[in-house]
Amino acid sequence: MNCLANLDVNLASGAAASLWVVCSIVLIRIARNIPFSGQLSFVLTLAAMLWWLFTVIFDLASQSEACKVAWSLAAWPGIVLVPVAWSFFVFDYTMNSCRTRRPFRLLIYIGLPSLVSAIAVTNHWTHLLYGPDTRLVIEGGDSFVIFDHGPLFFAVAATLYVFLMIALGLLGFAFLKAKKIFRPFMGALIIITAAPVVANLAYIGWGVTVFGFDPTPFTFAVSLIALSWLLVNNSMMDTAAQGRTLMFYATQDPVILVDAGGQFVSANPAARQLIGDRIPDYGEPIEQLPEVGPLVKDLVKAGGLGKPGPIRLAGRAFDPRAVPIDSPIQAQIPLLGWCISLVDITERERAAEALREALSLAEAANRAKTQFLANVSHEIRTPLNGVLGMASVLGETKLDEEQQEFLQVIEDSGQVLLTTIGDVLDLSKVEAGKMTLETKPFTLRNALEGARALFSARAKEKGIGLHLEMHDDLPRVILGDDHRFRQVVHNLVSNAIKFTETGAVTISAAPAENGSILLVRVSDTGPGIPAEARDMIFQPFQQVEGGDARKFGGTGLGLSISRQLCHLMGGSLQVADDEPQGATFEIRLPLLPANEAQELLSQPASGAVSVPHGPALDVLVVDDNRTNRLILEKFLSSTPYRVKSVSNGQEAIGLVHSFSFDVILMDIQMPRMDGVETTQKIRSIEQAKGREPSFIVAVTGNAMPEQLSHYLSVGMDDVLAKPVSKTLLLSLIREIRREVA
C-alpha cells in the first residue's frame, strides 16, 4: 500500500499545509532567538504539533480508507506528545523553573509516545484504538472516516486529559496569584489550553469536525501560532518585555506619557494615585495640572527639560526627568511623545535641609567658640598684663637673691599661662583656616641655636645634655616663616626636655632627598612613645598617658599645632620608627636657599632693651585700668618720651582737641566709649584740623585674628597684645619715624 501516491490536494489539505509552514517558521524563530522559562517544552510542543499536522495533511489528501486510517494511526506520537509537552511548559513557566534535564520528564517524553505508537502499529490485529467498525464515508464529493473508538482510545484520551487538567489548574492558580498587569496574559494561556479540550470534547461527544476531520489539531495549532506570535513580538513571556512592563506599572516613581503635542496619553498607577481625580483623560491637554502643566509646555516647546526645579505634589518633592519616545516606523516623524518620570526627592531634600541646619548650628557653635576664646583671651590677658608687667617693673628695682628667685617663679608661671593661651588661639586659627605665614629669609643656625640657648638652662637644671648638630651642606640662609619654624622647634625641644630624666636631647639638621628637603630631628633618651600612640599624640588635647599632664604639665595642644603648622609650611611632622631608645620627632620642610643680602635687609633689629635716642615723642596712654596705665608709664619712664595718661576715651578726645600726640597707646574695651570709637573720633579731629595723624597702637587682650584685622581697618596703625612686653613696646616706638613740630 502506497499512501504517498494518488493524493488529492484540496482546500482542507492546503489549509493544513499552510498551518504546518507557519508552525515551522515559528518553531525555528523561537528556538533560536527568544529565551524564556519552559522554552524547551514549548519547542517540543511545536515539534510534536508539526508531526501531527503532517499526518493530518496526508490524511486529508488521501482517498482510500486504508491510507486515512494509516495516517491517523501515524499521528498518535504527536497526539500524545503535544498535551504532555504543553503541560510541562505550563509548569515551567508558571513556576519559573529552568531545569530541563529531569529523568522522570524524559521518561514520559519518550515512554508514553512510544507505548501508544506500539499500540497504534498493532491496531490492525488488536483493534485497541480503532475497532473493526471503522468505515469510510463519502458526502458531497468529500471523503472522511468515521472511527470505531476502541477501549484504549478512551484510556489514552483520559490520560492526556489529566495532563491538560493539571495545566489548567496551574494556570488558574497562577492567574489568581498574578499581579493585575499579568492576568490578561494568564487568561490567554488558559484559553489556549482549554480550546483544544473543548474542540476534542465536541468531536468525541457530538461529532463536530473541520473538513470532516477532528478539529483538535487545528485548534491546537492556531493557539500555538497565536502564542508564538506574542513571543516573537516580545510579549509578556519575554523577560525583557516583562521587565519593561514592570518598570512602568510597578515602579514607585510616577510616570506620565504625553504625545508630541503635550496631550495626555497614559500614566502608571503611582502617577494616578499621586494626582488623583485631576488626572486628564486620553487626548486631553495636561496643562490643566498646575504642577506638571508648565513643565510639559516648556518640554514640548524647547524639546528638553533643561534644569527645572523640583515639582511639589501632595506634600512631596519630585525631580522631573523626560525621555523622548522616537517613532520606530517613520523616521521623518521627530517624536511620538515624551515619557516623564517624577523621582521622589523628598527624603533627599529633608536630608539636605537637615545638613544645612546642622551646618548652621556648627557655624553658630564655631562663632560661639570663637567669641568664647576671644573673651577668655581678653579676660586672662588683661590681669596677666598686670602680673607680668609689674614683675618686669619690679625686676628693675633692687632685689636680693631670694626675691629675684621669687620674681623668676612669677615670670615663669606667667609665661606658661601665656603660652597656653597662645596654643589655644593658634589651634583656633588653624582650624578656622586663618593662620597666615610670612615667608622671608632667615638664618637657619640662628633659629636652631636660639632654641638650644633658650632651653639650655632647663636642661642644665635636670642634669641632661642639650646638643645641636648641623650638616655642613646646609645653606646658611633659607626662606620660610622664621617665627612659626621656631615655634615648632621650641615645642619639640620643650617636650623632649620635659620627658627626659637622664641622658641628652639632640637637635640635628641635614639636607634630605637630594637637597630638596630640610630634615630637622629632635631626639631624646626618655621613655619613648608606644607605636599605638604615635598618631593619637598629634590630636588636640591628647597625651600618651592620662597622668602626663599632672606629672609634666601641658594641655596636649603643642604637637597638634606643630604638625598643622608644618603642613601649612608645605612639610610634615612625624615620629621616627624603630628608635632604640627614647623618641625622635622629624620635621620635613621644603629647603629653599635664600640670598644672604635679602636676609640682612629683612632681619629686624635685636638685642637688649636700650633707651631710645632721638626726638622726645609725646605719648598718650588711654586705659580704664589703673594697673595697665601704671605699667605703661613705668615702661616709658626711663625714656625721653613725654607721657600722659587718661582713663577713658572721652578724656582722650578732650586732650587731642588741644594737643597733638605722636603716639597713642589705646586700650580697646573701655566704658562709655571704647577704643575703636575713640580712634575714629580722633581721626576725624585730625582731619578737621589738618593735623598730621598720630600713630595709634591698640593695646588689647583681644588677640583673635579677625579682631586684630578690625582694629587696623578702623584707623589704628599697629596692635600690641597683652601682656605687653617692654622690649616689644620700645622696639615699636623706636621704629616710628616722624618729625615733631
C-alpha positions as CSV (number, residue, x, y, z in Angstrom):
1,M,0.0,0.0,0.0
2,N,1.5,3.3,-1.1
3,C,-0.2,6.1,0.8
4,L,2.0,8.8,-0.7
5,A,0.6,8.3,-4.2
6,N,-2.7,9.4,-5.8
7,L,-3.1,12.3,-3.3
8,D,-5.9,14.8,-3.8
9,V,-4.6,18.2,-2.9
10,N,-7.8,20.1,-1.8
11,L,-8.7,23.1,0.3
12,A,-8.6,21.1,3.5
13,S,-5.2,19.7,3.0
14,G,-3.9,23.1,1.7
15,A,-5.1,24.8,4.8
16,A,-3.4,22.2,7.0
17,A,-0.2,22.6,4.9
18,S,-0.3,26.3,5.4
19,L,-0.6,25.8,9.2
20,W,2.3,23.4,9.0
21,V,4.5,26.0,7.2
22,V,3.6,28.7,9.7
23,C,4.4,26.4,12.7
24,S,7.7,25.5,11.1
25,I,8.8,29.1,10.8
26,V,7.6,29.9,14.3
27,L,9.5,26.9,15.7
28,I,12.8,28.0,14.1
29,R,12.4,31.6,15.3
30,I,11.5,30.7,18.9
31,A,14.2,28.0,19.2
32,R,16.9,30.4,18.0
33,N,16.1,33.9,19.4
34,I,13.7,34.1,22.4
35,P,14.7,32.6,25.7
36,F,12.0,32.2,28.4
37,S,11.1,29.7,31.1
38,G,9.9,26.4,29.7
39,Q,11.3,27.1,26.2
40,L,12.4,23.5,25.6
41,S,9.0,22.1,26.4
42,F,7.4,24.8,24.2
43,V,9.7,23.9,21.3
44,L,8.9,20.2,21.8
45,T,5.2,21.0,21.8
46,L,5.6,22.8,18.4
47,A,7.7,19.9,17.0
48,A,5.0,17.4,18.0
49,M,2.4,19.7,16.5
50,L,4.3,19.7,13.2
51,W,4.2,15.9,13.1
52,W,0.5,15.9,14.0
53,L,-0.2,18.4,11.2
54,F,2.0,16.5,8.8
55,T,-0.2,13.4,9.2
56,V,-3.3,15.4,9.0
57,I,-2.2,16.9,5.6
58,F,-1.8,13.4,4.1
59,D,-4.9,12.1,5.8
60,L,-7.0,14.9,4.2
61,A,-5.3,14.3,0.8
62,S,-5.7,10.5,0.8
63,Q,-8.7,8.9,-0.9
64,S,-8.7,5.3,0.4
65,E,-9.9,4.2,3.9
66,A,-6.8,2.3,4.5
67,C,-4.5,5.3,3.9
68,K,-6.6,7.6,6.0
69,V,-6.6,5.1,8.9
70,A,-2.9,4.6,8.5
71,W,-2.2,8.3,8.7
72,S,-4.5,8.6,11.7
73,L,-2.5,5.9,13.5
74,A,0.8,7.5,12.5
75,A,-0.4,10.8,14.2
76,W,-0.6,9.3,17.7
77,P,3.1,10.1,18.8
78,G,2.3,13.8,18.1
79,I,-1.2,13.5,19.6
80,V,0.3,12.2,22.8
81,L,3.3,14.5,23.0
82,V,1.5,17.8,22.3
83,P,-0.6,17.9,25.5
84,V,2.2,16.3,27.6
85,A,4.9,18.8,26.5
86,W,2.4,21.6,26.8
87,S,1.6,20.7,30.4
88,F,5.3,20.7,31.2
89,F,5.7,24.1,29.5
90,V,2.9,25.5,31.7
91,F,4.5,24.1,34.8
92,D,7.9,25.5,33.9
93,Y,6.5,28.9,33.0
94,T,4.2,29.4,36.0
95,M,6.7,28.0,38.4
96,N,9.6,29.8,36.7
97,S,11.5,26.6,36.5
98,C,14.7,26.4,34.5
99,R,15.5,22.8,35.0
100,T,15.4,20.9,31.7
101,R,17.2,17.6,32.3
102,R,14.9,15.6,34.5
103,P,14.9,11.8,34.2
104,F,11.2,11.5,35.1
105,R,10.2,14.0,32.5
106,L,12.5,12.4,29.9
107,L,10.9,9.0,30.6
108,I,7.4,10.4,30.0
109,Y,8.6,12.3,26.8
110,I,9.9,9.0,25.4
111,G,8.0,6.3,27.1
112,L,4.4,7.5,26.7
113,P,4.5,8.3,22.9
114,S,6.5,5.0,22.3
115,L,3.9,3.0,24.2
116,V,1.0,4.5,22.3
117,S,2.9,4.2,19.0
118,A,3.3,0.5,19.6
119,I,-0.4,0.1,20.3
120,A,-1.1,2.0,17.0
121,V,1.2,-0.2,15.0
122,T,-0.5,-3.3,16.3
123,N,-4.0,-1.9,15.9
124,H,-4.6,-3.9,12.7
125,W,-4.6,-7.0,14.9
126,T,-5.8,-5.8,18.3
127,H,-8.3,-3.0,17.4
128,L,-7.5,-1.4,20.7
129,L,-7.5,2.2,19.3
130,Y,-9.8,1.8,16.3
131,G,-12.3,-1.0,16.1
132,P,-13.4,-3.1,13.1
133,D,-16.5,-0.9,12.5
134,T,-14.3,2.0,11.3
135,R,-15.5,3.0,7.9
136,L,-15.1,5.5,5.0
137,V,-18.0,7.9,4.3
138,I,-18.3,10.0,1.1
139,E,-20.6,13.0,1.2
140,G,-20.8,15.7,-1.5
141,G,-17.5,14.6,-3.0
142,D,-15.7,14.7,0.3
143,S,-14.5,11.6,1.9
144,F,-13.8,11.1,5.6
145,V,-13.5,8.2,8.1
146,I,-15.9,7.5,11.0
147,F,-13.9,5.8,13.6
148,D,-15.0,3.0,15.9
149,H,-13.1,4.0,19.0
150,G,-11.5,1.1,20.8
151,P,-11.1,0.7,24.6
152,L,-7.5,2.1,24.7
153,F,-8.5,5.2,22.8
154,F,-10.5,6.4,25.8
155,A,-7.8,5.3,28.2
156,V,-5.2,7.3,26.3
157,A,-7.6,10.2,25.9
158,A,-8.3,10.2,29.6
159,T,-4.6,10.2,30.4
160,L,-4.0,13.2,28.1
161,Y,-6.9,15.0,29.7
162,V,-5.2,14.5,33.1
163,F,-2.2,16.4,31.8
164,L,-4.3,19.1,30.3
165,M,-6.4,19.5,33.5
166,I,-3.1,19.8,35.5
167,A,-2.0,22.5,33.1
168,L,-5.4,24.3,33.5
169,G,-5.1,24.0,37.3
170,L,-1.6,25.5,37.3
171,L,-2.7,28.4,35.0
172,G,-5.8,29.0,37.2
173,F,-3.6,29.2,40.3
174,A,-1.1,31.5,38.5
175,F,-4.0,33.7,37.4
176,L,-5.2,34.2,40.9
177,K,-1.7,34.9,42.2
178,A,-0.5,37.1,39.4
179,K,-0.5,40.9,39.5
180,K,-3.2,42.6,37.6
181,I,-0.9,43.6,34.8
182,F,-0.1,39.9,34.1
183,R,-3.6,38.5,34.4
184,P,-4.6,39.1,30.8
185,F,-1.7,37.0,29.6
186,M,-2.5,34.2,32.0
187,G,-6.1,34.3,30.7
188,A,-4.8,33.9,27.2
189,L,-2.8,30.8,28.3
190,I,-5.9,29.4,29.9
191,I,-7.9,29.9,26.6
192,I,-5.1,28.3,24.6
193,T,-5.1,25.3,26.8
194,A,-8.8,24.9,27.1
195,A,-9.7,25.5,23.4
196,P,-8.3,22.1,22.1
197,V,-10.0,20.3,25.0
198,V,-13.3,21.9,24.1
199,A,-12.8,21.1,20.4
200,N,-11.9,17.5,21.2
201,L,-14.9,17.0,23.5
202,A,-17.1,18.4,20.7
203,Y,-15.6,16.0,18.3
204,I,-15.9,12.9,20.6
205,G,-19.3,13.8,22.0
206,W,-21.1,15.5,19.2
207,G,-19.2,14.6,16.1
208,V,-18.1,18.2,15.3
209,T,-15.5,18.2,12.5
210,V,-13.5,20.5,10.4
211,F,-13.3,19.4,6.8
212,G,-14.7,16.1,8.1
213,F,-11.8,15.8,10.5
214,D,-11.1,16.1,14.2
215,P,-10.8,19.8,15.0
216,T,-8.4,19.3,17.8
217,P,-5.1,19.6,15.9
218,F,-6.3,22.7,14.0
219,T,-7.4,24.3,17.3
220,F,-4.1,23.5,19.0
221,A,-2.1,24.7,16.0
222,V,-3.9,28.0,15.8
223,S,-3.5,28.5,19.5
224,L,0.2,27.8,19.4
225,I,0.8,30.1,16.5
226,A,-1.1,32.9,18.3
227,L,1.0,32.4,21.4
228,S,4.2,32.2,19.3
229,W,3.3,35.5,17.7
230,L,3.2,37.0,21.2
231,L,6.6,35.6,21.8
232,V,8.1,36.8,18.5
233,N,6.7,40.3,19.2
234,N,8.3,40.5,22.7
235,S,5.1,39.9,24.6
236,M,4.8,39.1,28.2
237,M,6.6,35.8,28.1
238,D,9.7,37.7,27.1
239,T,11.8,38.6,30.2
240,A,12.8,41.9,28.7
241,A,9.2,42.8,27.8
242,Q,8.0,41.8,31.3
243,G,10.8,43.9,32.8
244,R,9.7,47.0,30.8
245,T,6.1,46.5,31.7
246,L,7.0,46.0,35.4
247,M,9.1,49.2,35.3
248,F,6.1,51.2,34.1
249,Y,3.4,49.7,36.3
250,A,5.2,48.6,39.4
251,T,7.7,51.4,39.9
252,Q,7.1,53.7,42.9
253,D,8.1,56.7,40.8
254,P,5.1,58.4,39.0
255,V,5.4,58.1,35.2
256,I,3.3,60.1,32.7
257,L,3.2,59.6,29.0
258,V,2.3,62.6,26.7
259,D,2.2,62.8,22.9
260,A,4.3,65.2,20.8
261,G,1.8,68.0,21.4
262,G,1.7,67.6,25.1
263,Q,-1.7,65.8,25.3
264,F,-2.1,63.2,28.0
265,V,-1.7,59.5,26.8
266,S,-1.3,57.4,29.9
267,A,0.1,57.2,33.4
268,N,1.2,54.5,35.7
269,P,-0.6,53.6,39.0
270,A,1.9,55.7,41.0
271,A,1.1,58.8,39.0
272,R,-2.7,58.2,39.1
273,Q,-2.5,57.7,42.9
274,L,-0.5,60.9,43.3
275,I,-2.6,63.1,41.0
276,G,-6.0,61.5,41.9
277,D,-9.2,62.6,40.2
278,R,-7.4,65.6,38.5
279,I,-5.6,63.3,36.0
280,P,-6.8,64.1,32.4
281,D,-8.5,61.7,30.1
282,Y,-6.7,60.4,27.0
283,G,-6.0,63.1,24.5
284,E,-6.7,66.0,26.9
285,P,-4.1,68.7,27.4
286,I,-2.1,68.2,30.5
287,E,-1.7,72.0,31.1
288,Q,-4.8,71.8,33.4
289,L,-2.4,70.3,36.1
290,P,-0.8,73.4,37.6
291,E,2.1,71.4,38.9
292,V,3.0,69.4,35.8
293,G,1.4,71.5,33.0
294,P,4.0,74.3,32.8
295,L,6.8,71.7,32.7
296,V,5.1,69.8,29.8
297,K,4.5,73.1,27.9
298,D,8.2,74.0,28.2
299,L,9.2,70.5,27.3
300,V,7.2,70.5,24.1
301,K,8.4,74.0,23.2
302,A,12.1,73.6,23.9
303,G,12.5,69.9,23.1
304,G,14.0,69.2,26.5
305,L,13.7,69.9,30.2
306,G,16.9,71.9,30.8
307,K,17.3,72.3,34.5
308,P,13.9,72.6,36.1
309,G,13.4,72.9,39.8
310,P,11.6,70.3,41.9
311,I,7.8,69.7,41.4
312,R,5.8,69.7,44.6
313,L,2.7,67.5,44.7
314,A,0.8,66.2,47.7
315,G,3.3,67.5,50.2
316,R,6.3,65.8,48.5
317,A,9.1,67.0,46.2
318,F,9.9,65.3,42.8
319,D,12.7,65.8,40.4
320,P,11.3,65.7,36.8
321,R,13.0,63.8,34.1
322,A,11.9,63.4,30.5
323,V,12.9,60.8,27.8
324,P,11.8,61.3,24.2
325,I,9.8,58.5,22.5
326,D,11.0,58.1,19.0
327,S,8.9,56.7,16.2
328,P,10.0,53.1,15.4
329,I,8.5,53.1,11.9
330,Q,8.6,56.6,10.3
331,A,12.0,58.2,10.7
332,Q,10.7,61.6,9.4
333,I,8.5,62.0,12.5
334,P,10.8,63.5,15.1
335,L,9.0,62.3,18.2
336,L,5.9,60.3,19.2
337,G,5.9,61.9,22.6
338,W,7.6,62.0,26.0
339,C,8.0,59.7,28.9
340,I,8.1,61.9,32.1
341,S,9.2,60.4,35.3
342,L,9.0,62.1,38.7
343,V,11.7,60.9,41.0
344,D,10.8,61.4,44.6
345,I,13.5,63.5,46.3
346,T,11.5,64.4,49.4
347,E,13.9,62.5,51.7
348,R,16.9,63.9,49.9
349,E,15.6,67.4,50.4
350,R,14.9,66.7,54.0
351,A,18.4,65.3,54.4
352,A,19.8,68.4,52.7
353,E,17.8,70.7,54.9
354,A,19.0,68.7,58.0
355,L,22.5,69.1,56.7
356,R,22.0,72.8,56.2
357,E,20.6,73.1,59.7
358,A,23.5,71.1,61.1
359,L,25.9,73.3,59.2
360,S,24.2,76.4,60.5
361,L,24.4,75.1,64.0
362,A,28.0,74.1,63.6
363,E,28.8,77.6,62.3
364,A,26.9,79.1,65.2
365,A,28.8,76.9,67.6
366,N,32.1,77.8,65.9
367,R,31.2,81.5,66.2
368,A,30.3,81.0,69.8
369,K,33.6,79.2,70.4
370,T,35.5,82.0,68.7
371,Q,33.7,84.6,70.8
372,F,34.3,82.5,73.9
373,L,38.0,82.2,73.1
374,A,38.2,85.9,72.5
375,N,36.5,86.7,75.8
376,V,38.8,84.2,77.6
377,S,41.8,85.6,75.9
378,H,40.9,89.1,76.9
379,E,39.9,88.3,80.5
380,I,43.1,86.3,81.1
381,R,45.5,88.6,79.2
382,T,44.3,91.7,81.0
383,P,45.2,90.6,84.5
384,L,48.2,88.7,83.2
385,N,49.4,92.0,81.8
386,G,49.3,93.3,85.3
387,V,51.2,90.3,86.7
388,L,53.9,90.2,84.1
389,G,54.1,93.9,83.7
390,M,54.6,94.6,87.3
391,A,57.0,91.7,87.5
392,S,59.0,93.3,84.8
393,V,58.9,96.7,86.6
394,L,59.8,95.0,89.9
395,G,62.7,93.3,88.2
396,E,64.3,96.7,87.5
397,T,64.3,97.5,91.2
398,K,66.9,96.4,93.8
399,L,66.1,92.9,94.9
400,D,68.1,90.4,96.9
401,E,68.8,86.9,95.6
402,E,65.8,85.3,97.2
403,Q,63.5,88.0,95.9
404,Q,64.9,87.6,92.4
405,E,64.1,83.8,92.7
406,F,60.6,84.5,93.7
407,L,60.2,87.0,90.9
408,Q,61.5,84.5,88.4
409,V,58.9,82.0,89.5
410,I,56.2,84.6,88.9
411,E,57.5,85.4,85.5
412,D,57.9,81.7,84.5
413,S,54.4,80.9,85.7
414,G,53.0,83.8,83.8
415,Q,54.9,82.8,80.6
416,V,53.5,79.2,80.9
417,L,50.0,80.6,81.2
418,L,50.7,83.0,78.2
419,T,52.0,80.0,76.2
420,T,48.8,78.0,76.9
421,I,46.7,80.9,75.8
422,G,48.8,81.2,72.7
423,D,48.4,77.5,71.9
424,V,44.6,77.6,72.2
425,L,44.4,80.7,69.9
426,D,46.8,79.1,67.4
427,L,44.7,76.0,67.3
428,S,41.6,78.1,66.7
429,K,43.4,80.0,63.9
430,V,44.5,76.8,62.2
431,E,41.1,75.1,62.4
432,A,39.4,78.3,61.1
433,G,41.9,78.4,58.2
434,K,43.0,81.9,59.3
435,M,46.6,81.1,60.1
436,T,48.8,83.1,57.8
437,L,52.5,82.5,57.2
438,E,55.2,85.1,56.4
439,T,57.9,83.8,54.1
440,K,61.1,85.7,54.3
441,P,64.9,84.9,54.5
442,F,66.3,83.8,57.9
443,T,69.4,82.3,59.3
444,L,68.8,78.6,60.0
445,R,71.6,78.3,62.5
446,N,70.4,81.3,64.4
447,A,66.9,79.7,64.7
448,L,68.2,76.4,65.9
449,E,70.9,77.9,68.1
450,G,68.2,80.1,69.6
451,A,66.2,77.1,70.6
452,R,69.3,75.5,72.2
453,A,70.1,78.7,74.1
454,L,66.5,79.2,75.2
455,F,66.2,75.7,76.8
456,S,69.8,75.2,78.0
457,A,69.1,76.5,81.5
458,R,66.2,74.0,81.8
459,A,68.3,71.1,80.5
460,K,71.1,72.1,83.0
461,E,68.6,72.1,85.9
462,K,67.6,68.5,85.1
463,G,71.2,67.4,84.6
464,I,70.8,66.4,80.9
465,G,72.7,67.4,77.8
466,L,71.3,69.6,75.0
467,H,73.2,69.4,71.8
468,L,73.0,70.9,68.3
469,E,74.3,69.2,65.2
470,M,74.2,70.8,61.7
471,H,75.3,69.3,58.4
472,D,77.9,71.3,56.5
473,D,75.9,71.1,53.2
474,L,73.0,73.2,54.6
475,P,72.7,76.7,53.3
476,R,73.2,79.5,55.8
477,V,70.1,81.4,54.9
478,I,66.8,79.8,53.9
479,L,63.3,81.1,53.0
480,G,60.4,80.4,55.4
481,D,58.4,81.6,58.3
482,D,61.1,82.1,61.0
483,H,58.6,82.6,63.8
484,R,56.5,79.5,63.1
485,F,59.6,77.4,62.4
486,R,61.0,78.4,65.8
487,Q,57.6,77.7,67.4
488,V,57.6,74.1,66.2
489,V,61.3,73.5,67.2
490,H,60.7,75.1,70.6
491,N,57.7,72.9,71.2
492,L,59.6,69.7,70.3
493,V,62.7,70.7,72.4
494,S,60.5,71.7,75.3
495,N,58.7,68.3,75.2
496,A,61.9,66.4,74.9
497,I,63.5,68.0,77.9
498,K,60.2,67.6,79.8
499,F,60.1,63.8,79.3
500,T,63.9,63.1,79.6
501,E,65.2,62.3,83.1
502,T,68.7,61.2,82.1
503,G,70.8,61.4,79.0
504,A,70.5,64.1,76.5
505,V,68.3,65.9,73.9
506,T,69.8,66.4,70.4
507,I,68.7,68.8,67.7
508,S,70.1,67.9,64.3
509,A,69.6,69.4,60.9
510,A,70.6,68.0,57.5
511,P,69.5,68.1,53.8
512,A,67.5,65.1,52.6
513,E,66.1,63.8,49.2
514,N,68.9,65.3,47.1
515,G,68.9,68.6,48.9
516,S,65.2,69.5,48.3
517,I,64.1,68.8,51.9
518,L,65.3,70.2,55.2
519,L,65.2,67.4,57.8
520,V,65.3,68.6,61.5
521,R,65.3,65.8,64.1
522,V,64.7,66.3,67.8
523,S,65.8,63.2,69.7
524,D,65.7,62.4,73.4
525,T,66.6,59.5,75.7
526,G,63.3,59.5,77.5
527,P,60.7,56.7,77.9
528,G,59.7,56.8,74.2
529,I,56.3,56.6,72.6
530,P,54.3,53.4,72.1
531,A,53.6,52.5,68.5
532,E,49.8,52.6,69.1
533,A,50.0,56.2,70.4
534,R,52.1,57.7,67.6
535,D,49.0,59.0,65.7
536,M,47.0,59.8,68.8
537,I,49.5,62.3,70.3
538,F,49.0,64.6,67.3
539,Q,45.3,65.0,68.1
540,P,44.3,68.1,70.2
541,F,44.3,67.6,73.9
542,Q,45.8,64.1,73.7
543,Q,48.8,62.8,75.6
544,V,50.4,59.4,75.9
545,E,49.1,58.8,79.3
546,G,46.5,60.5,81.4
547,G,49.0,61.2,84.2
548,D,51.4,63.1,81.9
549,A,49.5,66.4,82.3
550,R,49.7,66.0,86.1
551,K,53.4,64.9,86.2
552,F,54.9,67.1,83.4
553,G,52.2,69.7,82.8
554,G,50.8,70.8,79.4
555,T,47.5,70.9,77.6
556,G,48.2,68.4,74.8
557,L,47.9,71.1,72.1
558,G,51.6,71.6,71.3
559,L,52.1,68.6,69.0
560,S,48.8,69.1,67.2
561,I,49.6,72.8,66.5
562,S,53.1,71.9,65.4
563,R,52.0,69.3,62.9
564,Q,49.4,71.6,61.4
565,L,52.0,74.4,61.2
566,C,54.3,72.0,59.3
567,H,51.5,71.1,56.9
568,L,50.9,74.9,56.3
569,M,54.6,75.3,55.6
570,G,54.4,72.5,53.0
571,G,56.0,69.8,55.1
572,S,55.3,67.2,57.7
573,L,55.9,66.3,61.3
574,Q,56.1,62.7,62.4
575,V,57.6,60.3,64.9
576,A,60.5,58.3,63.6
577,D,60.2,54.5,63.6
578,D,62.4,51.9,65.2
579,E,64.2,54.2,67.6
580,P,66.3,52.0,70.0
581,Q,65.8,54.5,72.9
582,G,63.6,57.5,73.6
583,A,61.7,59.3,70.9
584,T,62.7,61.2,67.7
585,F,60.5,63.7,66.0
586,E,61.2,64.5,62.4
587,I,60.4,67.9,60.7
588,R,60.5,67.8,56.9
589,L,60.1,71.1,55.2
590,P,60.9,72.3,51.6
591,L,64.6,73.5,51.6
592,L,64.6,76.9,49.9
593,P,68.0,78.7,50.0
594,A,67.9,82.5,50.1
595,N,70.3,85.3,49.3
596,E,72.1,86.5,52.4
597,A,71.7,90.1,51.4
598,Q,67.9,89.6,51.5
599,E,68.2,88.1,54.9
600,L,70.2,91.1,56.3
601,L,67.7,93.5,54.8
602,S,64.7,91.7,56.3
603,Q,66.3,90.9,59.7
604,P,64.7,93.1,62.4
605,A,66.9,94.9,65.0
606,S,67.6,92.8,68.0
607,G,69.5,93.0,71.3
608,A,68.9,94.2,74.8
609,V,66.4,96.9,75.6
610,S,68.1,100.3,75.3
611,V,67.0,103.8,75.9
612,P,65.9,105.3,72.6
613,H,67.8,108.3,71.3
614,G,66.1,110.8,69.0
615,P,63.1,113.1,69.2
616,A,61.3,113.3,72.5
617,L,58.0,112.0,71.4
618,D,54.7,112.8,73.1
619,V,52.9,109.6,74.1
620,L,49.3,109.3,75.3
621,V,48.2,106.2,77.3
622,V,44.4,105.6,77.2
623,D,43.3,102.7,79.5
624,D,40.5,102.4,82.1
625,N,42.6,100.0,84.2
626,R,44.9,101.9,86.6
627,T,47.3,98.9,86.7
628,N,47.7,98.9,82.9
629,R,48.3,102.6,82.8
630,L,50.9,102.3,85.6
631,I,52.8,99.5,83.8
632,L,53.0,101.5,80.5
633,E,54.1,104.6,82.4
634,K,56.8,102.7,84.1
635,F,58.0,101.1,80.9
636,L,58.3,104.5,79.3
637,S,59.7,106.3,82.4
638,S,63.3,105.6,81.5
639,T,62.9,107.1,78.0
640,P,62.9,110.7,76.9
641,Y,59.3,110.4,75.9
642,R,56.7,112.7,77.4
643,V,53.9,110.5,78.7
644,K,50.3,111.5,79.6
645,S,47.6,109.0,80.6
646,V,43.8,109.1,80.8
647,S,41.2,106.6,82.0
648,N,38.7,106.8,79.2
649,G,38.0,107.7,75.6
650,Q,36.3,111.0,76.3
651,E,39.2,112.3,78.3
652,A,41.5,111.3,75.4
653,I,39.4,113.2,72.9
654,G,39.5,116.3,75.1
655,L,43.3,116.2,75.2
656,V,43.5,115.6,71.4
657,H,41.4,118.6,70.7
658,S,44.1,120.8,72.3
659,F,47.2,118.8,71.9
660,S,48.9,116.7,69.2
661,F,50.4,113.4,70.3
662,D,53.0,111.4,68.3
663,V,52.0,108.0,69.7
664,I,48.7,106.9,71.3
665,L,48.6,103.6,73.2
666,M,44.8,102.8,73.0
667,D,43.0,100.2,75.1
668,I,40.0,98.7,73.4
669,Q,37.4,97.7,76.0
670,M,36.6,100.8,78.0
671,P,33.3,102.0,79.5
672,R,31.2,104.7,77.8
673,M,33.5,105.0,74.7
674,D,35.6,102.0,73.6
675,G,39.0,102.2,71.8
676,V,37.5,101.8,68.3
677,E,35.1,104.7,68.6
678,T,37.7,106.8,70.3
679,T,40.1,106.2,67.4
680,Q,37.5,107.1,64.8
681,K,36.8,110.4,66.6
682,I,40.5,111.2,66.9
683,R,41.0,110.6,63.2
684,S,38.0,113.0,62.5
685,I,39.6,115.7,64.7
686,E,42.9,115.3,63.0
687,Q,41.3,115.6,59.5
688,A,39.3,118.6,60.5
689,K,42.3,120.4,61.9
690,G,44.6,119.4,59.1
691,R,46.9,117.8,61.6
692,E,49.4,115.0,60.9
693,P,47.9,111.8,62.2
694,S,49.1,110.2,65.5
695,F,50.5,106.7,65.4
696,I,47.7,104.8,67.3
697,V,48.6,101.4,68.8
698,A,45.8,99.1,70.0
699,V,46.9,97.6,73.4
700,T,44.4,94.8,73.9
701,G,43.7,91.4,75.4
702,N,41.7,90.6,72.3
703,A,44.1,88.6,70.2
704,M,41.9,86.8,67.7
705,P,42.9,87.3,64.0
706,E,39.6,88.9,63.0
707,Q,39.8,91.3,65.9
708,L,43.3,92.4,65.1
709,S,42.3,93.0,61.4
710,H,39.3,95.0,62.5
711,Y,41.4,97.3,64.6
712,L,43.7,98.1,61.7
713,S,40.7,98.6,59.4
714,V,39.2,101.4,61.6
715,G,42.3,103.6,61.6
716,M,44.7,102.1,64.1
717,D,48.3,101.7,62.9
718,D,49.5,98.6,64.9
719,V,48.5,96.2,67.6
720,L,50.2,95.1,70.9
721,A,48.6,92.1,72.5
722,K,48.5,91.9,76.3
723,P,50.5,91.2,78.3
724,V,52.7,93.9,76.9
725,S,56.4,93.2,76.6
726,K,58.6,96.2,77.4
727,T,61.0,95.1,74.6
728,L,58.3,95.0,72.0
729,L,56.8,98.3,73.1
730,L,60.1,100.2,72.9
731,S,61.0,98.5,69.7
732,L,57.7,99.5,68.2
733,I,58.0,103.2,69.2
734,R,61.7,103.2,68.1
735,E,60.5,102.4,64.5
736,I,58.3,105.4,64.3
737,R,60.0,107.9,62.0
738,R,58.3,111.3,62.1
739,E,59.2,114.9,62.8
740,V,57.9,116.5,65.9
741,A,56.8,120.0,65.4
